[in-house]
């Protein structure tokens, strides 16, 4: 897999993390939202940190 392909996979993974957050919090009853949102936000941040860490290991040209 080329560096460019790895970068694209990381972009897809980042988008997937956001979609997971939206799916977990969308259209929930208000009391259920209050339970789920902190978990969903923590999970999103965890996944985004992982993506950023992997992206930082790539050479700058891969992001172009």
Secondary structure, DSSP 8 states (H G I E B T S, - for coil): --HHHHHHHHHHHHHHHHHHHHHHHTT--HHHHHHHHHHHHHHHHHHHHHHHHHHHTS-GGGG-
